[in-house]
């Protein structure tokens, strides 16, 4: 049991990077960006192909990050320059990436068994494979949280937040909202691809299908994190996302352990997210409307 | 300061809903002019402001601010020299960001947004001073989210943001219309104060005839996308609401049709 939970935590840390990426688009920019479904697989595809062909795994991981940024840039241009609605722009890039990812890998999946990954260097120090993933994941997440906390406090970061919050106001304050949306998409998808590349290396396997449903997993993690761990300030939000991603993995590990067929997993996640998103509606139904003081129905 | 040369704006061109919002409109504002702009529903007042601000592209003509032709500049570039307050108090501020963060965004209007920290401690003192001028107690709530403020407080804050970095042109688009009378009066007083202090060239749209007469040094009335009255100097000082209504009737050949303006 402990093994399952530890495994869930280490995997959750890798997914946390993706969750932070989803948070940037979904909460900060107020866009549901479906590009992530393609960019997470793209990160995996780039890293798998590069490592398989003998590249240093750290450089390969960096390359995956850049690849994701390029995917975000494409969505950004489709949305801001060509005025395609954000949801559709994301879907277009996602579909295009499916072919791109097949091109990168040359086939639908690639095994990385017995090939050195970024985790190998830690394993060589005597850590078990799972602990290596956990340590590497923790350090990466801590670094990314720190960097983003700094970035969104800078003038440029504030401009992105203002753009997502009130684009009209942002333009009135001289902010180029198109550029800020694109920049947000670039950073977000870079992180998502980075996450995908680390997930692929931890499971020694890359698959073009691995992105399917990832946006929903990301949203589930965001919502779980916010509800359970709070949103008092930005740092608190970022930490909540990480804990949310880990919690989601633990929940999944538990329900699988309790005997739910793995094929039902996506249905389970979708229902969880649908319930979480519709909670405000249920709350208004459940709240009794008070009668007026005179006792008459108005 | 502001030169508008024969601008033309049509909405939904080529459809049954086609509407000519501005037709061959020309207008020149001198430096330091405080112009109140009045007119009935659909006269094109807000459209004019939005065209000057760059929200809508114009079909014909040109707009020149301080000798620079801004006709083709996008909205965010024009914002470098334009301060704006909107009718909707929600529109001028970012609700999820703090008071000081909103002010810091406005303080950098027209500048490149760098990777320097978004707010410096030095600025905070400046913001406190400015906020205390509003007399709303906001100077002690620098970190409060703007979404928690009332409509009047948000509008006062937007006004401060529009003038924090002195704009060449201040556009007030019925910025007191959504407020209760007492708050509206207060925001108007603040507008007067800021405009006077910095000698801002201002274009203020209002529905309230009395406000249009009492404020500013020049009054412009629009009807069906054109300027039909342009009153300034001493003549404006002696203007009354009845007088204005009569002159509107003479100039347009119609009764002034706007309940809000008449009831105000």
Interface residues (C-beta under 8 A of the other chain):
Chain A: X151 X153 X154 X155 X156 X157 X158 X159 X161 X162 X165 X166 X168 X169 X170 X171 X172 X173 X174 X175 X176 X177
Chain B: X53 X74 X75 X76 X77 X79 X80 X82 X84 X86 X90 X91 X92 X93 X94 X95 X96 X97 X101 X104 X105 X106 X108 X109 X110 X111 X113 X114 X115 X116 X117 X118 X161 X162
